[in-house]
Amino acid sequence: MAKPIVAVVGRPNVGKSTLFNQIGNRRVSIVDDFPGVTRDRIYMNAEWLNREFTMIDTGGIELETSDQLLTATRAQAHLAMEEADVILFVVDVRAGLTRDDEEVAKLLRATKKPVLLAVNKVDSPNQELDVYEFYSLGLGDPIPISATNMLNIGDLLDAVVAAFPEDTGEDIEEDVISIAVIGRPNVGKSSLVNQLLGEERVIVSDVAGTTRDAIDTHFVKDDIKYTLIDTAGMRRKSKIDIPVERYSVMRALRAVERADVVLMVIDAVEGVTEQDKKIAGYAHESGRGVILVVNKWDIYPDKDDKSTLRFTETLRSEIGFLQFAPVLYASALTGQRVQRITELVKYVADQHAMRIQTSVLNELLRDMISINPPPAHKGKKLKIYFMTQADIKPPKFILFVNDPELVHFSYVRYIENTLRENFGFEGTPLKIIVRGKEED
């Protein structure tokens, strides 16, 4: 089952992002930092009471004028509500109950989803009496917190976890390779899906952000079963001009969590954007196999015999944490190279599920140590005893040493590079965990 999604909604300046960042900084959350991953995150993987979930900062709901009150609120709140399992509604005790809060609460009540009301900036006992006015929102008991001072955050997270849906066991079959198609709005994801399937199975529009709901499409090619997860479905026409870029990450989360291999679609003409980095970063942190699909290559300007080489170099520079991901240049419009995708997906899926025998690993480990002995630190020598593979999808290795504090990240990177050089692991991240010999 995919990890539950918690969407944090609220007006600007209520302390929503402070709450989000404080949870991450205090390590209540599990946040994996990879070199090159953008730090301007709107999501993070978290764990509380042994339950993993994804927390999303949806940005402030801005209501520029009273005329746009309902339309702007509905546009941004709905995007969060549709994807979330639990909605965390943050309000400001200092500002008191506002009309904007009431309008958002009205929409939240209509979702029939679990909504938790966090009254922020309750920094002293004197402010606790001011919390009671928020009962009128009809969202149950308000939870007084202070994001800045980390007051009652544990109680808030207890309530969040308690509201998660039960595991329904709706996972994709083991013998099926699941593919998630992700990327920014309007990069050609739905057109790519249509080309892969050979028919118009997904509605295509040139309006950015038309794709909304997750749709699974099952197909077979060369006797291999695939499930294609696309975020597809036409939304109603609207005159609302909203920043859908922020929410493209949210729409990708569900698909990524359920996939074996992710097709990260990038617009060849526009190149790599910050939003591309955010979306690709999530796929990487989730441990999925990744293929970079550069779409619209048929209209890439100034093409010559070295265009792909230059573009690939740019990709490796801009998305440095995906050095291992293969790159495919395609055109969903003309079908150029699209049919090579399933072959590449099968290859990456095999790499993602590869398991190496412990004896083979340790023979290679001895060679690694012989060629590049681990450096000493403060006069203490690092001793590496052995290595074993603990898991697949992604491949996870445990390195047993005398003192984990002596292991520099550069030596771990050296081990990872050597593993790739010898076994491939193309398209899949690797996880290397360092443990002391006495650790369980």
Residue pairs with C-beta under 8 A, 6 or more apart in sequence:
1 167
1 168
1 169
1 170
1 171
2 253
2 254
2 257
2 258
3 45
3 52
3 53
3 54
3 257
4 51
4 53
4 54
4 85
4 86
4 164
4 165
5 53
5 54
5 56
5 83
5 84
5 85
5 86
5 250
5 253
5 254
6 53
6 54
6 55
6 56
6 84
6 85
6 86
6 87
6 88
6 160
7 56
7 58
7 80
7 81
7 83
7 84
7 86
7 87
7 88
7 250
8 16
8 19
8 20
8 55
8 56
8 57
8 58
8 88
8 90
9 16
9 58
9 61
9 77
9 80
9 81
9 87
9 88
9 89
9 90
9 104
9 108
10 16
10 60
10 61
10 89
10 90
10 91
10 104
11 60
11 61
11 62
11 63
11 91
11 92
11 98
11 100
11 101
11 104
12 60
12 61
12 62
13 60
13 92
14 60
14 90
14 91
14 92
14 95
14 120
14 121
15 90
15 92
15 120
15 121
15 147
15 148
16 57
16 60
16 90
16 120
17 57
18 120
18 147
18 148
19 90
19 118
19 120
19 145
19 147
19 153
20 44
20 55
20 57
22 147
22 148
22 150
22 153
23 29
23 44
23 46
23 55
23 153
23 157
24 31
24 41
24 44
24 46
26 150
26 153
28 46
28 48
28 153
28 157
29 44
29 45
29 46
29 47
29 55
30 45
30 46
30 47
30 52
31 44
31 45
31 46
32 45
32 285
34 281
34 284
34 285
34 321
35 320
35 321
36 319
36 320
36 321
37 277
37 281
37 284
37 285
37 321
38 274
38 277
38 278
38 281
40 274
40 278
41 57
41 278
41 281
42 56
42 57
42 58
42 59
42 246
42 249
42 250
42 278
43 54
43 55
43 56
43 57
43 249
43 250
43 253
43 278
43 282
44 54
44 55
45 52
45 53
45 54
45 285
45 286
46 52
46 53
46 54
46 55
47 53
48 157
48 158
48 160
48 161
49 157
49 158
49 161
51 161
51 164
53 160
53 161
53 164
54 253
54 257
56 80
56 83
56 84
56 249
56 250
56 253
58 76
58 79
58 80
58 246
58 247
58 250
59 76
59 243
59 246
61 72
61 73
61 76
61 77
61 100
61 104
62 72
62 76
63 69
63 72
63 73
63 100
63 103
64 72
68 240
69 99
69 100
69 103
70 103
71 238
71 239
71 240
72 240
72 242
73 100
73 103
73 104
73 107
74 107
75 238
75 240
75 242
76 242
77 104
77 107
77 108
78 107
79 244
79 247
79 250
80 87
80 247
80 250
81 87
81 107
81 108
81 111
81 113
82 212
82 213
83 250
83 251
83 253
83 254
84 113
85 113
85 114
85 163
85 164
85 165
86 113
86 114
86 115
86 116
86 160
86 163
86 164
87 108
87 111
87 113
87 114
87 115
87 116
88 115
88 116
88 118
88 156
88 160
89 104
89 105
89 108
89 115
89 116
89 117
89 118
89 139
90 118
90 120
91 97
91 101
91 117
91 118
91 119
91 120
91 134
91 142
92 119
92 120
92 121
93 119
93 120
93 121
93 122
93 127
93 130
93 131
93 144
94 121
94 127
96 130
96 133
97 133
97 134
97 136
97 137
101 134
101 137
102 137
105 137
105 138
105 139
108 115
108 139
109 115
109 138
109 139
114 163
115 139
115 140
116 139
116 140
116 143
116 156
116 159
116 160
116 163
117 134
117 137
117 139
117 140
117 141
117 142
117 143
118 142
118 143
118 145
118 156
119 131
119 134
119 142
119 143
119 144
119 145
120 145
120 146
120 147
121 127
121 146
121 147
121 148
122 128
122 130
122 131
122 144
122 145
122 146
122 151
122 152
123 146
123 148
123 149
123 151
127 144
128 144
131 142
131 144
132 142
134 142
135 141
135 142
143 152
143 155
143 156
143 159
144 151
144 152
145 151
145 152
145 153
145 155
145 156
146 152
147 153
171 258
172 178
172 216
172 227
172 258
173 225
175 225
176 218
176 225
176 226
176 227
177 224
177 225
177 226
177 227
177 260
177 261
177 345
177 346
177 349
178 226
178 227
178 229
178 258
178 259
178 260
178 261
179 226
179 227
179 228
179 229
179 259
179 260
179 261
179 262
179 263
179 345
180 229
180 252
180 255
180 256
180 258
180 259
180 261
180 262
180 263
180 283
180 288
181 189
181 192
181 193
181 228
181 229
181 230
181 231
181 255
181 262
181 263
181 265
182 189
182 231
182 252
182 255
182 256
182 262
182 263
182 264
182 265
182 279
182 283
183 189
183 248
183 252
183 264
183 265
183 266
183 267
183 276
183 279
184 245
184 248
184 267
184 273
184 275
184 276
184 279
185 208
185 209
185 210
185 211
185 244
185 245
185 248
186 206
186 207
186 208
186 209
186 267
187 265
187 266
187 267
187 270
187 295
187 296
188 265
188 267
188 295
188 296
188 332
188 333
189 211
189 230
189 231
189 265
190 202
190 203
190 204
190 205
190 210
190 211
190 230
190 232
191 204
191 295
191 332
191 333
192 263
192 265
192 293
192 295
192 330
192 332
192 338
193 201
193 202
193 217
193 228
193 230
193 232
194 200
194 201
194 202
194 204
194 332
195 332
195 335
195 338
196 228
196 338
196 341
196 342
197 217
197 219
197 228
201 217
202 211
202 215
202 230
202 232
203 210
203 232
203 233
203 234
205 234
208 244
209 235
209 244
209 247
209 248
210 234
210 235
211 230
211 231
211 232
211 233
211 251
212 231
212 232
212 233
212 234
212 235
212 251
213 231
213 232
213 233
214 229
214 230
214 231
214 232
214 254
214 255
215 229
215 230
215 231
215 232
215 233
216 227
216 228
216 229
217 227
217 228
217 230
218 225
218 226
218 227
218 228
219 225
219 226
219 228
220 226
221 342
222 342
224 342
224 346
226 342
226 345
229 254
229 255
229 258
229 259
230 255
231 251
231 252
231 254
231 255
245 275
248 275
248 279
249 275
249 278
249 279
249 282
252 279
252 282
252 283
253 282
255 262
256 262
256 282
256 283
256 286
256 288
257 286
259 288
260 288
260 289
260 349
260 352
260 353
260 393
261 288
261 289
261 290
261 291
261 345
261 348
261 349
261 352
261 427
262 283
262 288
262 289
262 290
262 291
263 291
263 293
263 341
263 345
264 276
264 279
264 280
264 283
264 290
264 291
264 292
264 293
264 322
264 325
265 293
265 295
266 272
266 276
266 292
266 293
266 294
266 295
266 315
267 295
267 296
268 294
268 295
268 296
268 297
268 299
268 300
268 311
268 329
269 296
269 299
269 300
269 301
271 314
272 314
272 315
272 318
272 319
276 318
276 319
277 318
277 319
280 290
280 292
280 319
280 321
280 322
281 321
283 290
284 290
284 321
284 322
284 429
287 393
287 394
287 429
287 431
288 352
288 394
288 429
289 348
289 349
289 351
289 352
289 394
289 427
289 428
290 322
290 324
290 325
290 348
290 427
290 428
290 429
291 325
291 326
291 327
291 328
291 341
291 344
291 345
291 348
291 427
292 315
292 319
292 322
292 325
292 326
292 327
292 328
293 328
293 330
293 341
294 311
294 315
294 327
294 328
294 329
294 330
295 330
295 331
295 332
296 331
296 332
296 333
297 329
297 330
297 331
297 336
297 337
298 331
298 333
298 334
298 336
299 331
300 307
300 311
308 327
308 329
311 329
312 327
315 322
315 327
316 323
324 420
324 425
324 426
324 427
324 428
324 429
325 427
326 344
326 348
326 426
326 427
328 337
328 340
328 341
328 344
329 336
329 337
330 336
330 337
330 338
330 340
330 341
331 337
331 338
332 338
344 427
347 426
347 427
348 426
348 427
348 428
351 424
351 425
351 426
351 427
351 428
352 392
352 393
352 394
352 395
352 427
352 428
353 392
353 393
354 392
354 395
354 423
354 424
354 425
354 428
355 389
355 392
355 395
356 389
356 395
356 423
358 386
358 387
358 388
358 389
361 387
361 388
361 389
361 397
362 386
362 387
364 418
364 419
364 422
365 384
365 386
365 387
365 415
368 414
368 415
368 418
369 384
372 411
372 414
374 381
374 382
374 383
374 384
374 406
374 407
374 411
375 382
375 408
375 411
376 382
376 406
377 405
377 406
377 408
380 403
380 406
381 406
382 401
382 402
382 403
382 406
382 407
382 411
383 401
383 402
384 399
384 400
384 401
385 400
385 401
385 402
385 437
386 400
387 397
387 398
387 399
387 400
387 415
388 397
388 398
388 400
389 395
389 396
389 397
389 398
390 396
390 397
390 398
390 433
394 428
394 429
394 430
394 431
395 425
395 428
395 430
395 431
396 430
396 431
396 432
396 433
397 419
397 430
397 431
397 432
397 433
398 432
398 433
398 434
398 435
399 407
399 412
399 415
399 432
399 433
399 434
399 435
400 435
400 436
400 437
401 407
401 434
401 435
401 436
401 437
402 436
402 437
403 436
404 434
404 435
404 436
407 434
412 432
412 434
415 432
416 430
416 432
419 425
419 430
420 426
420 430
